[in-house]
C-alpha cells in the first residue's frame, strides 16, 4: 500500500513534466543546452521524481537491455569527447586562453568554498561525494576503482 501511495505521488509530480514535453522521445531529441535548461527549470522534487522514475524503469530492464544501453551511452560519450577535441583544436590561442581562465576561475571558486567550510561540512561533503560515486559504480580511466566505489 505504501508503495502505491509513493507511486501515485510520484505520478503527480511527473505529470507536469510530461505535459510540457509530450514524450520521452521529445526529451531525448533535445540538444544538451535545451535539456540542461529544461532540467534546471524543474523544482528539486520534480527532478528527484524524474530520476526515481528513470531508475525504476532501468532496474526493471533485463540485463542484456541494460548492457546495450550502457554501450550506447558509452558511445555517445566517446562521440562528445571527439567533438570537444575537434572544437578545441579549431580554437584560436585567445579562445583557449579564455577557456583556461574560466576553468581556473571556477576551480578557485570551488577551492574558496571548500576552504570556507567547517570540518563537519567538509566531512559531510566528502560523504555525499563518495555516496554518489558508489551509487554510480564510478571508475576512473582504464577501469581502476575510485575512492568510494563499492561495486565489484
N, CA, C and O atoms as a GROMACS GRO file, in nm:
protein
  608
    1UNK      N    1   0.083  -0.119   0.000
    1UNK     CA    2   0.000   0.000   0.000
    1UNK      C    3   0.087   0.126   0.000
    1UNK      O    4   0.059   0.223  -0.070
    2UNK      N    5   0.194   0.122   0.079
    2UNK     CA    6   0.282   0.238   0.088
    2UNK      C    7   0.347   0.267  -0.048
    2UNK      O    8   0.359   0.383  -0.088
    3UNK      N    9   0.388   0.160  -0.118
    3UNK     CA   10   0.448   0.179  -0.250
    3UNK      C   11   0.348   0.240  -0.347
    3UNK      O   12   0.384   0.322  -0.432
    4UNK      N   13   0.223   0.199  -0.336
    4UNK     CA   14   0.119   0.253  -0.422
    4UNK      C   15   0.102   0.403  -0.399
    4UNK      O   16   0.086   0.480  -0.493
    5UNK      N   17   0.106   0.443  -0.274
    5UNK     CA   18   0.093   0.585  -0.240
    5UNK      C   19   0.212   0.664  -0.295
    5UNK      O   20   0.195   0.771  -0.353
    6UNK      N   21   0.332   0.609  -0.277
    6UNK     CA   22   0.452   0.675  -0.329
    6UNK      C   23   0.445   0.685  -0.481
    6UNK      O   24   0.480   0.788  -0.539
    7UNK      N   25   0.400   0.578  -0.545
    7UNK     CA   26   0.386   0.576  -0.690
    7UNK      C   27   0.286   0.682  -0.736
    7UNK      O   28   0.311   0.752  -0.834
    8UNK      N   29   0.174   0.693  -0.666
    8UNK     CA   30   0.073   0.792  -0.704
    8UNK      C   31   0.127   0.934  -0.685
    8UNK      O   32   0.103   1.021  -0.768
    9UNK      N   33   0.200   0.957  -0.575
    9UNK     CA   34   0.258   1.089  -0.552
    9UNK      C   35   0.363   1.121  -0.659
    9UNK      O   36   0.370   1.234  -0.708
   10UNK      N   37   0.443   1.022  -0.694
   10UNK     CA   38   0.544   1.042  -0.799
   10UNK      C   39   0.478   1.074  -0.932
   10UNK      O   40   0.524   1.161  -1.005
   11UNK      N   41   0.370   1.003  -0.961
   11UNK     CA   42   0.299   1.029  -1.087
   11UNK      C   43   0.244   1.172  -1.088
   11UNK      O   44   0.243   1.237  -1.192
   12UNK      N   45   0.200   1.219  -0.973
   12UNK     CA   46   0.151   1.356  -0.965
   12UNK      C   47   0.261   1.458  -0.988
   12UNK      O   48   0.236   1.565  -1.043
   13UNK      N   49   0.382   1.426  -0.946
   13UNK     CA   50   0.495   1.517  -0.967
   13UNK      C   51   0.546   1.511  -1.110
   13UNK      O   52   0.593   1.612  -1.164
   14UNK      N   53   0.537   1.394  -1.172
   14UNK     CA   54   0.590   1.377  -1.307
   14UNK      C   55   0.490   1.424  -1.412
   14UNK      O   56   0.530   1.459  -1.523
   15UNK      N   57   0.363   1.428  -1.380
   15UNK     CA   58   0.262   1.469  -1.478
   15UNK      C   59   0.290   1.605  -1.540
   15UNK      O   60   0.278   1.619  -1.661
   16UNK      N   61   0.327   1.708  -1.462
   16UNK     CA   62   0.357   1.836  -1.525
   16UNK      C   63   0.475   1.827  -1.622
   16UNK      O   64   0.479   1.899  -1.721
   17UNK      N   65   0.568   1.739  -1.592
   17UNK     CA   66   0.683   1.724  -1.682
   17UNK      C   67   0.638   1.669  -1.817
   17UNK      O   68   0.684   1.714  -1.922
   18UNK      N   69   0.551   1.574  -1.812
   18UNK     CA   70   0.506   1.512  -1.936
   18UNK      C   71   0.415   1.606  -2.016
   18UNK      O   72   0.403   1.592  -2.138
   19UNK      N   73   0.352   1.700  -1.948
   19UNK     CA   74   0.267   1.795  -2.019
   19UNK      C   75   0.352   1.892  -2.100
   19UNK      O   76   0.314   1.930  -2.212
   20UNK      N   77   0.467   1.932  -2.045
   20UNK     CA   78   0.550   2.029  -2.117
   20UNK      C   79   0.634   1.962  -2.224
   20UNK      O   80   0.666   2.025  -2.324
   21UNK      N   81   0.670   1.838  -2.206
   21UNK     CA   82   0.740   1.762  -2.310
   21UNK      C   83   0.651   1.643  -2.343
   21UNK      O   84   0.631   1.556  -2.259
   22UNK      N   85   0.597   1.639  -2.464
   22UNK     CA   86   0.494   1.543  -2.498
   22UNK      C   87   0.536   1.398  -2.476
   22UNK      O   88   0.454   1.316  -2.435
   23UNK      N   89   0.661   1.365  -2.500
   23UNK     CA   90   0.702   1.226  -2.486
   23UNK      C   91   0.848   1.218  -2.446
   23UNK      O   92   0.922   1.317  -2.448
   24UNK      N   93   0.888   1.099  -2.409
   24UNK     CA   94   1.028   1.075  -2.376
   24UNK      C   95   1.114   1.103  -2.498
   24UNK      O   96   1.226   1.153  -2.486
   25UNK      N   97   1.062   1.070  -2.617
   25UNK     CA   98   1.136   1.097  -2.741
   25UNK      C   99   1.167   1.246  -2.754
   25UNK      O  100   1.275   1.283  -2.800
   26UNK      N  101   1.071   1.331  -2.714
   26UNK     CA  102   1.095   1.476  -2.718
   26UNK      C  103   1.213   1.512  -2.627
   26UNK      O  104   1.297   1.594  -2.663
   27UNK      N  105   1.217   1.451  -2.510
   27UNK     CA  106   1.325   1.479  -2.417
   27UNK      C  107   1.459   1.432  -2.474
   27UNK      O  108   1.560   1.502  -2.465
   28UNK      N  109   1.458   1.312  -2.534
   28UNK     CA  110   1.582   1.257  -2.586
   28UNK      C  111   1.632   1.332  -2.709
   28UNK      O  112   1.752   1.332  -2.737
   29UNK      N  113   1.543   1.396  -2.781
   29UNK     CA  114   1.585   1.467  -2.902
   29UNK      C  115   1.630   1.610  -2.874
   29UNK      O  116   1.671   1.682  -2.965
   30UNK      N  117   1.622   1.653  -2.747
   30UNK     CA  118   1.664   1.789  -2.712
   30UNK      C  119   1.816   1.802  -2.724
   30UNK      O  120   1.889   1.705  -2.703
   31UNK      N  121   1.860   1.920  -2.757
   31UNK     CA  122   2.004   1.948  -2.756
   31UNK      C  123   2.050   1.950  -2.610
   31UNK      O  124   1.968   1.968  -2.520
   32UNK      N  125   2.179   1.931  -2.586
   32UNK     CA  126   2.227   1.936  -2.447
   32UNK      C  127   2.192   2.066  -2.377
   32UNK      O  128   2.160   2.067  -2.258
   33UNK      N  129   2.198   2.178  -2.450
   33UNK     CA  130   2.166   2.307  -2.389
   33UNK      C  131   2.018   2.316  -2.353
   33UNK      O  132   1.983   2.363  -2.244
   34UNK      N  133   1.930   2.269  -2.445
   34UNK     CA  134   1.786   2.270  -2.417
   34UNK      C  135   1.754   2.178  -2.300
   34UNK      O  136   1.674   2.212  -2.212
   35UNK      N  137   1.818   2.060  -2.300
   35UNK     CA  138   1.794   1.963  -2.193
   35UNK      C  139   1.835   2.023  -2.059
   35UNK      O  140   1.762   2.012  -1.961
   36UNK      N  141   1.952   2.088  -2.054
   36UNK     CA  142   2.002   2.147  -1.930
   36UNK      C  143   1.905   2.255  -1.881
   36UNK      O  144   1.872   2.261  -1.762
   37UNK      N  145   1.860   2.340  -1.973
   37UNK     CA  146   1.766   2.447  -1.936
   37UNK      C  147   1.634   2.388  -1.885
   37UNK      O  148   1.578   2.435  -1.786
   38UNK      N  149   1.585   2.285  -1.954
   38UNK     CA  150   1.461   2.218  -1.914
   38UNK      C  151   1.475   2.158  -1.775
   38UNK      O  152   1.388   2.175  -1.689
   39UNK      N  153   1.586   2.089  -1.752
   39UNK     CA  154   1.607   2.021  -1.625
   39UNK      C  155   1.626   2.122  -1.513
   39UNK      O  156   1.575   2.101  -1.402
   40UNK      N  157   1.698   2.231  -1.538
   40UNK     CA  158   1.720   2.332  -1.435
   40UNK      C  159   1.594   2.410  -1.402
   40UNK      O  160   1.583   2.468  -1.294
   41UNK      N  161   1.498   2.413  -1.495
   41UNK     CA  162   1.373   2.484  -1.471
   41UNK      C  163   1.281   2.405  -1.377
   41UNK      O  164   1.184   2.460  -1.324
   42UNK      N  165   1.311   2.278  -1.356
   42UNK     CA  166   1.228   2.195  -1.269
   42UNK      C  167   1.259   2.224  -1.123
   42UNK      O  168   1.367   2.274  -1.088
   43UNK      N  169   1.164   2.194  -1.040
   43UNK     CA  170   1.188   2.203  -0.896
   43UNK      C  171   1.271   2.081  -0.854
   43UNK      O  172   1.284   1.985  -0.929
   44UNK      N  173   1.326   2.086  -0.734
   44UNK     CA  174   1.404   1.973  -0.684
   44UNK      C  175   1.319   1.846  -0.677
   44UNK      O  176   1.366   1.737  -0.708
   45UNK      N  177   1.193   1.862  -0.636
   45UNK     CA  178   1.104   1.746  -0.626
   45UNK      C  179   1.075   1.686  -0.763
   45UNK      O  180   1.069   1.564  -0.778
   46UNK      N  181   1.058   1.771  -0.863
   46UNK     CA  182   1.033   1.721  -0.999
   46UNK      C  183   1.156   1.647  -1.052
   46UNK      O  184   1.143   1.541  -1.113
   47UNK      N  185   1.274   1.702  -1.029
   47UNK     CA  186   1.397   1.635  -1.075
   47UNK      C  187   1.414   1.501  -1.005
   47UNK      O  188   1.449   1.401  -1.068
   48UNK      N  189   1.388   1.499  -0.874
   48UNK     CA  190   1.402   1.374  -0.799
   48UNK      C  191   1.300   1.271  -0.848
   48UNK      O  192   1.333   1.154  -0.863
   49UNK      N  193   1.178   1.315  -0.874
   49UNK     CA  194   1.075   1.223  -0.923
   49UNK      C  195   1.115   1.166  -1.059
   49UNK      O  196   1.096   1.047  -1.084
   50UNK      N  197   1.170   1.251  -1.145
   50UNK     CA  198   1.211   1.203  -1.276
   50UNK      C  199   1.326   1.102  -1.264
   50UNK      O  200   1.324   0.998  -1.329
   51UNK      N  201   1.424   1.133  -1.180
   51UNK     CA  202   1.536   1.040  -1.161
   51UNK      C  203   1.488   0.907  -1.103
   51UNK      O  204   1.532   0.801  -1.146
   52UNK      N  205   1.398   0.914  -1.006
   52UNK     CA  206   1.345   0.792  -0.945
   52UNK      C  207   1.269   0.708  -1.047
   52UNK      O  208   1.280   0.586  -1.048
   53UNK      N  209   1.194   0.775  -1.131
   53UNK     CA  210   1.118   0.704  -1.236
   53UNK      C  211   1.213   0.636  -1.333
   53UNK      O  212   1.194   0.520  -1.368
   54UNK      N  213   1.316   0.710  -1.376
   54UNK     CA  214   1.412   0.651  -1.470
   54UNK      C  215   1.487   0.535  -1.406
   54UNK      O  216   1.512   0.433  -1.471
   55UNK      N  217   1.524   0.550  -1.277
   55UNK     CA  218   1.596   0.443  -1.208
   55UNK      C  219   1.508   0.318  -1.200
   55UNK      O  220   1.556   0.207  -1.223
   56UNK      N  221   1.380   0.335  -1.167
   56UNK     CA  222   1.289   0.221  -1.158
   56UNK      C  223   1.273   0.154  -1.294
   56UNK      O  224   1.273   0.031  -1.302
   57UNK      N  225   1.261   0.233  -1.399
   57UNK     CA  226   1.248   0.176  -1.534
   57UNK      C  227   1.375   0.100  -1.572
   57UNK      O  228   1.368  -0.009  -1.628
   58UNK      N  229   1.490   0.157  -1.541
   58UNK     CA  230   1.617   0.092  -1.574
   58UNK      C  231   1.633  -0.037  -1.495
   58UNK      O  232   1.674  -0.140  -1.550
   59UNK      N  233   1.602  -0.033  -1.366
   59UNK     CA  234   1.615  -0.152  -1.282
   59UNK      C  235   1.525  -0.266  -1.328
   59UNK      O  236   1.556  -0.382  -1.305
   60UNK      N  237   1.413  -0.233  -1.392
   60UNK     CA  238   1.319  -0.334  -1.438
   60UNK      C  239   1.362  -0.400  -1.570
   60UNK      O  240   1.304  -0.501  -1.611
   61UNK      N  241   1.461  -0.344  -1.636
   61UNK     CA  242   1.505  -0.397  -1.766
   61UNK      C  243   1.584  -0.526  -1.749
   61UNK      O  244   1.649  -0.547  -1.647
   62UNK      N  245   1.577  -0.613  -1.849
   62UNK     CA  246   1.663  -0.733  -1.848
   62UNK      C  247   1.810  -0.691  -1.861
   62UNK      O  248   1.840  -0.583  -1.912
   63UNK      N  249   1.900  -0.777  -1.815
   63UNK     CA  250   2.043  -0.745  -1.815
   63UNK      C  251   2.097  -0.712  -1.954
   63UNK      O  252   2.178  -0.620  -1.967
   64UNK      N  253   2.052  -0.784  -2.058
   64UNK     CA  254   2.105  -0.756  -2.192
   64UNK      C  255   2.062  -0.617  -2.241
   64UNK      O  256   2.138  -0.552  -2.312
   65UNK      N  257   1.942  -0.571  -2.203
   65UNK     CA  258   1.899  -0.436  -2.240
   65UNK      C  259   1.980  -0.331  -2.164
   65UNK      O  260   2.016  -0.227  -2.220
   66UNK      N  261   2.008  -0.360  -2.036
   66UNK     CA  262   2.090  -0.267  -1.958
   66UNK      C  263   2.229  -0.255  -2.019
   66UNK      O  264   2.283  -0.145  -2.032
   67UNK      N  265   2.286  -0.369  -2.058
   67UNK     CA  266   2.419  -0.370  -2.118
   67UNK      C  267   2.420  -0.290  -2.248
   67UNK      O  268   2.513  -0.215  -2.275
   68UNK      N  269   2.315  -0.308  -2.330
   68UNK     CA  270   2.305  -0.235  -2.456
   68UNK      C  271   2.294  -0.085  -2.433
   68UNK      O  272   2.354  -0.006  -2.505
   69UNK      N  273   2.215  -0.046  -2.332
   69UNK     CA  274   2.202   0.096  -2.302
   69UNK      C  275   2.334   0.155  -2.254
   69UNK      O  276   2.370   0.267  -2.290
   70UNK      N  277   2.408   0.078  -2.174
   70UNK     CA  278   2.537   0.127  -2.126
   70UNK      C  279   2.634   0.145  -2.243
   70UNK      O  280   2.707   0.244  -2.249
   71UNK      N  281   2.634   0.050  -2.335
   71UNK     CA  282   2.722   0.060  -2.453
   71UNK      C  283   2.685   0.181  -2.538
   71UNK      O  284   2.772   0.253  -2.586
   72UNK      N  285   2.555   0.203  -2.557
   72UNK     CA  286   2.510   0.319  -2.635
   72UNK      C  287   2.554   0.448  -2.568
   72UNK      O  288   2.602   0.541  -2.634
   73UNK      N  289   2.539   0.454  -2.438
   73UNK     CA  290   2.578   0.573  -2.364
   73UNK      C  291   2.728   0.596  -2.373
   73UNK      O  292   2.774   0.709  -2.389
   74UNK      N  293   2.805   0.487  -2.362
   74UNK     CA  294   2.950   0.497  -2.372
   74UNK      C  295   2.989   0.552  -2.510
   74UNK      O  296   3.080   0.634  -2.522
   75UNK      N  297   2.920   0.506  -2.614
   75UNK     CA  298   2.946   0.553  -2.750
   75UNK      C  299   2.916   0.702  -2.764
   75UNK      O  300   2.992   0.775  -2.828
   76UNK      N  301   2.806   0.747  -2.704
   76UNK     CA  302   2.773   0.890  -2.710
   76UNK      C  303   2.880   0.972  -2.638
   76UNK      O  304   2.914   1.081  -2.682
   77UNK      N  305   2.931   0.920  -2.527
   77UNK     CA  306   3.036   0.989  -2.454
   77UNK      C  307   3.163   1.002  -2.537
   77UNK      O  308   3.227   1.107  -2.539
   78UNK      N  309   3.197   0.896  -2.606
   78UNK     CA  310   3.315   0.900  -2.693
   78UNK      C  311   3.295   1.000  -2.806
   78UNK      O  312   3.388   1.071  -2.844
   79UNK      N  313   3.174   1.005  -2.859
   79UNK     CA  314   3.144   1.100  -2.966
   79UNK      C  315   3.157   1.243  -2.916
   79UNK      O  316   3.214   1.328  -2.984
   80UNK      N  317   3.104   1.270  -2.796
   80UNK     CA  318   3.113   1.405  -2.739
   80UNK      C  319   3.258   1.444  -2.714
   80UNK      O  320   3.297   1.558  -2.741
   81UNK      N  321   3.337   1.350  -2.663
   81UNK     CA  322   3.479   1.380  -2.639
   81UNK      C  323   3.550   1.411  -2.770
   81UNK      O  324   3.635   1.500  -2.775
   82UNK      N  325   3.517   1.338  -2.875
   82UNK     CA  326   3.577   1.362  -3.006
   82UNK      C  327   3.539   1.501  -3.057
   82UNK      O  328   3.623   1.574  -3.109
   83UNK      N  329   3.412   1.537  -3.041
   83UNK     CA  330   3.366   1.670  -3.083
   83UNK      C  331   3.437   1.779  -3.003
   83UNK      O  332   3.473   1.883  -3.058
   84UNK      N  333   3.457   1.756  -2.874
   84UNK     CA  334   3.525   1.855  -2.791
   84UNK      C  335   3.670   1.871  -2.834
   84UNK      O  336   3.722   1.983  -2.839
   85UNK      N  337   3.736   1.759  -2.866
   85UNK     CA  338   3.874   1.767  -2.914
   85UNK      C  339   3.883   1.848  -3.042
   85UNK      O  340   3.971   1.933  -3.058
   86UNK      N  341   3.789   1.823  -3.135
   86UNK     CA  342   3.787   1.897  -3.261
   86UNK      C  343   3.763   2.045  -3.236
   86UNK      O  344   3.829   2.130  -3.296
   87UNK      N  345   3.670   2.076  -3.149
   87UNK     CA  346   3.639   2.215  -3.118
   87UNK      C  347   3.761   2.283  -3.056
   87UNK      O  348   3.793   2.397  -3.089
   88UNK      N  349   3.828   2.212  -2.966
   88UNK     CA  350   3.947   2.269  -2.902
   88UNK      C  351   4.058   2.291  -3.004
   88UNK      O  352   4.126   2.393  -3.000
   89UNK      N  353   4.076   2.196  -3.096
   89UNK     CA  354   4.181   2.209  -3.197
   89UNK      C  355   4.154   2.326  -3.291
   89UNK      O  356   4.248   2.386  -3.344
   90UNK      N  357   4.027   2.359  -3.311
   90UNK     CA  358   3.993   2.467  -3.404
   90UNK      C  359   3.992   2.605  -3.336
   90UNK      O  360   3.972   2.706  -3.404
   91UNK      N  361   4.015   2.610  -3.206
   91UNK     CA  362   4.013   2.737  -3.134
   91UNK      C  363   4.142   2.816  -3.158
   91UNK      O  364   4.248   2.760  -3.184
   92UNK      N  365   4.127   2.945  -3.149
   92UNK     CA  366   4.245   3.031  -3.155
   92UNK      C  367   4.313   3.028  -3.018
   92UNK      O  368   4.256   2.980  -2.920
   93UNK      N  369   4.435   3.079  -3.012
   93UNK     CA  370   4.507   3.084  -2.885
   93UNK      C  371   4.432   3.169  -2.783
   93UNK      O  372   4.433   3.139  -2.664
   94UNK      N  373   4.368   3.277  -2.830
   94UNK     CA  374   4.293   3.365  -2.739
   94UNK      C  375   4.172   3.292  -2.680
   94UNK      O  376   4.142   3.305  -2.562
   95UNK      N  377   4.104   3.215  -2.765
   95UNK     CA  378   3.987   3.139  -2.717
   95UNK      C  379   4.030   3.034  -2.614
   95UNK      O  380   3.963   3.015  -2.513
   96UNK      N  381   4.141   2.966  -2.641
   96UNK     CA  382   4.191   2.867  -2.545
   96UNK      C  383   4.229   2.934  -2.413
   96UNK      O  384   4.201   2.881  -2.305
   97UNK      N  385   4.293   3.050  -2.422
   97UNK     CA  386   4.331   3.122  -2.300
   97UNK      C  387   4.207   3.164  -2.221
   97UNK      O  388   4.206   3.155  -2.098
   98UNK      N  389   4.103   3.208  -2.291
   98UNK     CA  390   3.979   3.247  -2.224
   98UNK      C  391   3.914   3.126  -2.157
   98UNK      O  392   3.865   3.135  -2.045
   99UNK      N  393   3.915   3.012  -2.226
   99UNK     CA  394   3.858   2.890  -2.171
   99UNK      C  395   3.937   2.847  -2.046
   99UNK      O  396   3.878   2.809  -1.945
  100UNK      N  397   4.068   2.854  -2.054
  100UNK     CA  398   4.154   2.818  -1.941
  100UNK      C  399   4.128   2.911  -1.822
  100UNK      O  400   4.121   2.866  -1.708
  101UNK      N  401   4.115   3.042  -1.851
  101UNK     CA  402   4.090   3.139  -1.743
  101UNK      C  403   3.956   3.112  -1.676
  101UNK      O  404   3.945   3.120  -1.554
  102UNK      N  405   3.855   3.078  -1.755
  102UNK     CA  406   3.723   3.046  -1.699
  102UNK      C  407   3.731   2.921  -1.611
  102UNK      O  408   3.674   2.918  -1.502
  103UNK      N  409   3.801   2.818  -1.660
  103UNK     CA  410   3.817   2.695  -1.583
  103UNK      C  411   3.892   2.723  -1.453
  103UNK      O  412   3.855   2.672  -1.347
  104UNK      N  413   3.997   2.803  -1.460
  104UNK     CA  414   4.074   2.836  -1.340
  104UNK      C  415   3.991   2.916  -1.240
  104UNK      O  416   4.003   2.896  -1.119
  105UNK      N  417   3.906   3.005  -1.290
  105UNK     CA  418   3.820   3.083  -1.202
  105UNK      C  419   3.720   2.992  -1.130
  105UNK      O  420   3.693   3.011  -1.011
  106UNK      N  421   3.666   2.895  -1.201
  106UNK     CA  422   3.572   2.801  -1.138
  106UNK      C  423   3.643   2.718  -1.032
  106UNK      O  424   3.588   2.694  -0.924
  107UNK      N  425   3.765   2.674  -1.063
  107UNK     CA  426   3.842   2.598  -0.964
  107UNK      C  427   3.868   2.682  -0.839
  107UNK      O  428   3.855   2.634  -0.727
  108UNK      N  429   3.906   2.808  -0.860
  108UNK     CA  430   3.935   2.896  -0.747
  108UNK      C  431   3.809   2.918  -0.663
  108UNK      O  432   3.815   2.924  -0.541
  109UNK      N  433   3.695   2.930  -0.730
  109UNK     CA  434   3.567   2.947  -0.658
  109UNK      C  435   3.537   2.823  -0.574
  109UNK      O  436   3.498   2.835  -0.458
  110UNK      N  437   3.555   2.704  -0.634
  110UNK     CA  438   3.532   2.580  -0.558
  110UNK      C  439   3.628   2.569  -0.441
  110UNK      O  440   3.589   2.528  -0.331
  111UNK      N  441   3.756   2.605  -0.463
  111UNK     CA  442   3.856   2.599  -0.357
  111UNK      C  443   3.820   2.694  -0.243
  111UNK      O  444   3.830   2.658  -0.126
  112UNK      N  445   3.777   2.815  -0.277
  112UNK     CA  446   3.739   2.913  -0.175
  112UNK      C  447   3.619   2.863  -0.095
  112UNK      O  448   3.613   2.879   0.027
  113UNK      N  449   3.522   2.803  -0.166
  113UNK     CA  450   3.405   2.749  -0.096
  113UNK      C  451   3.447   2.638  -0.002
  113UNK      O  452   3.400   2.631   0.112
  114UNK      N  453   3.538   2.549  -0.048
  114UNK     CA  454   3.587   2.439   0.034
  114UNK      C  455   3.659   2.492   0.158
  114UNK      O  456   3.638   2.443   0.269
  115UNK      N  457   3.745   2.591   0.137
  115UNK     CA  458   3.824   2.644   0.248
  115UNK      C  459   3.738   2.720   0.349
  115UNK      O  460   3.777   2.735   0.465
  116UNK      N  461   3.622   2.767   0.306
  116UNK     CA  462   3.534   2.838   0.398
  116UNK      C  463   3.447   2.743   0.481
  116UNK      O  464   3.378   2.786   0.573
  117UNK      N  465   3.451   2.614   0.448
  117UNK     CA  466   3.368   2.515   0.519
  117UNK      C  467   3.434   2.476   0.651
  117UNK      O  468   3.556   2.478   0.666
  118UNK      N  469   3.348   2.440   0.746
  118UNK     CA  470   3.397   2.383   0.871
  118UNK      C  471   3.436   2.237   0.845
  118UNK      O  472   3.404   2.182   0.739
  119UNK      N  473   3.504   2.175   0.940
  119UNK     CA  474   3.542   2.034   0.924
  119UNK      C  475   3.418   1.945   0.912
  119UNK      O  476   3.421   1.846   0.838
  120UNK      N  477   3.311   1.978   0.982
  120UNK     CA  478   3.188   1.898   0.974
  120UNK      C  479   3.127   1.908   0.834
  120UNK      O  480   3.083   1.809   0.776
  121UNK      N  481   3.126   2.030   0.780
  121UNK     CA  482   3.072   2.049   0.645
  121UNK      C  483   3.157   1.975   0.542
  121UNK      O  484   3.104   1.917   0.447
  122UNK      N  485   3.290   1.978   0.560
  122UNK     CA  486   3.378   1.906   0.468
  122UNK      C  487   3.354   1.757   0.475
  122UNK      O  488   3.349   1.689   0.372
  123UNK      N  489   3.339   1.705   0.596
  123UNK     CA  490   3.314   1.562   0.613
  123UNK      C  491   3.182   1.523   0.546
  123UNK      O  492   3.173   1.420   0.480
  124UNK      N  493   3.080   1.606   0.564
  124UNK     CA  494   2.951   1.578   0.501
  124UNK      C  495   2.963   1.584   0.348
  124UNK      O  496   2.903   1.502   0.279
  125UNK      N  497   3.039   1.679   0.296
  125UNK     CA  498   3.058   1.690   0.152
  125UNK      C  499   3.133   1.568   0.098
  125UNK      O  500   3.097   1.515  -0.007
  126UNK      N  501   3.235   1.524   0.169
  126UNK     CA  502   3.310   1.404   0.128
  126UNK      C  503   3.218   1.282   0.125
  126UNK      O  504   3.223   1.201   0.032
  127UNK      N  505   3.134   1.271   0.226
  127UNK     CA  506   3.043   1.157   0.236
  127UNK      C  507   2.942   1.159   0.120
  127UNK      O  508   2.915   1.055   0.060
  128UNK      N  509   2.888   1.277   0.090
  128UNK     CA  510   2.793   1.288  -0.022
  128UNK      C  511   2.860   1.249  -0.152
  128UNK      O  512   2.803   1.176  -0.233
  129UNK      N  513   2.982   1.297  -0.173
  129UNK     CA  514   3.055   1.269  -0.296
  129UNK      C  515   3.086   1.120  -0.308
  129UNK      O  516   3.068   1.061  -0.415
  130UNK      N  517   3.132   1.059  -0.201
  130UNK     CA  518   3.162   0.916  -0.203
  130UNK      C  519   3.035   0.835  -0.227
  130UNK      O  520   3.038   0.734  -0.298
  131UNK      N  521   2.924   0.880  -0.170
  131UNK     CA  522   2.796   0.810  -0.191
  131UNK      C  523   2.752   0.817  -0.336
  131UNK      O  524   2.702   0.719  -0.390
  132UNK      N  525   2.770   0.932  -0.398
  132UNK     CA  526   2.733   0.946  -0.539
  132UNK      C  527   2.819   0.857  -0.627
  132UNK      O  528   2.769   0.791  -0.717
  133UNK      N  529   2.948   0.857  -0.601
  133UNK     CA  530   3.038   0.774  -0.681
  133UNK      C  531   3.004   0.627  -0.663
  133UNK      O  532   3.002   0.550  -0.759
  134UNK      N  533   2.978   0.588  -0.539
  134UNK     CA  534   2.946   0.448  -0.512
  134UNK      C  535   2.818   0.403  -0.579
  134UNK      O  536   2.810   0.290  -0.629
  135UNK      N  537   2.717   0.489  -0.581
  135UNK     CA  538   2.590   0.454  -0.643
  135UNK      C  539   2.606   0.430  -0.792
  135UNK      O  540   2.543   0.341  -0.849
  136UNK      N  541   2.690   0.511  -0.854
  136UNK     CA  542   2.708   0.501  -0.999
  136UNK      C  543   2.810   0.396  -1.037
  136UNK      O  544   2.826   0.365  -1.155
  137UNK      N  545   2.878   0.340  -0.938
  137UNK     CA  546   2.983   0.243  -0.968
  137UNK      C  547   3.092   0.308  -1.052
  137UNK      O  548   3.144   0.248  -1.145
  138UNK      N  549   3.125   0.430  -1.017
  138UNK     CA  550   3.215   0.511  -1.097
  138UNK      C  551   3.356   0.453  -1.096
  138UNK      O  552   3.408   0.414  -0.992
  139UNK      N  553   3.414   0.450  -1.213
  139UNK     CA  554   3.552   0.403  -1.227
  139UNK      C  555   3.630   0.507  -1.304
  139UNK      O  556   3.574   0.581  -1.386
  140UNK      N  557   3.757   0.512  -1.279
  140UNK     CA  558   3.843   0.607  -1.347
  140UNK      C  559   3.886   0.556  -1.484
  140UNK      O  560   3.840   0.451  -1.529
  141UNK      N  561   3.972   0.631  -1.549
  141UNK     CA  562   4.024   0.590  -1.679
  141UNK      C  563   4.097   0.458  -1.664
  141UNK      O  564   4.169   0.437  -1.566
  142UNK      N  565   4.079   0.371  -1.759
  142UNK     CA  566   4.143   0.242  -1.754
  142UNK      C  567   4.071   0.143  -1.666
  142UNK      O  568   4.117   0.030  -1.650
  143UNK      N  569   3.958   0.181  -1.608
  143UNK     CA  570   3.876   0.090  -1.529
  143UNK      C  571   3.917   0.074  -1.384
  143UNK      O  572   3.859  -0.008  -1.314
  144UNK      N  573   4.015   0.152  -1.336
  144UNK     CA  574   4.056   0.136  -1.196
  144UNK      C  575   3.946   0.186  -1.104
  144UNK      O  576   3.868   0.274  -1.139
  145UNK      N  577   3.941   0.127  -0.987
  145UNK     CA  578   3.839   0.165  -0.890
  145UNK      C  579   3.870   0.302  -0.833
  145UNK      O  580   3.987   0.338  -0.817
  146UNK      N  581   3.767   0.377  -0.804
  146UNK     CA  582   3.782   0.510  -0.746
  146UNK      C  583   3.746   0.504  -0.599
  146UNK      O  584   3.677   0.414  -0.554
  147UNK      N  585   3.795   0.602  -0.524
  147UNK     CA  586   3.762   0.615  -0.383
  147UNK      C  587   3.610   0.624  -0.370
  147UNK      O  588   3.547   0.706  -0.436
  148UNK      N  589   3.552   0.539  -0.286
  148UNK     CA  590   3.408   0.541  -0.269
  148UNK      C  591   3.335   0.443  -0.361
  148UNK      O  592   3.214   0.428  -0.350
  149UNK      N  593   3.408   0.377  -0.451
  149UNK     CA  594   3.347   0.284  -0.545
  149UNK      C  595   3.323   0.151  -0.473
  149UNK      O  596   3.418   0.083  -0.434
  150UNK      N  597   3.198   0.116  -0.455
  150UNK     CA  598   3.164  -0.006  -0.382
  150UNK      C  599   3.129  -0.121  -0.475
  150UNK      O  600   3.101  -0.231  -0.428
  151UNK      N  601   3.128  -0.098  -0.605
  151UNK     CA  602   3.094  -0.206  -0.699
  151UNK      C  603   3.211  -0.299  -0.717
  151UNK      O  604   3.326  -0.262  -0.691
  152UNK      N  605   3.184  -0.419  -0.760
  152UNK     CA  606   3.290  -0.519  -0.780
  152UNK      C  607   3.336  -0.522  -0.920
  152UNK      O  608   3.425  -0.601  -0.954
   0.00000   0.00000   0.00000
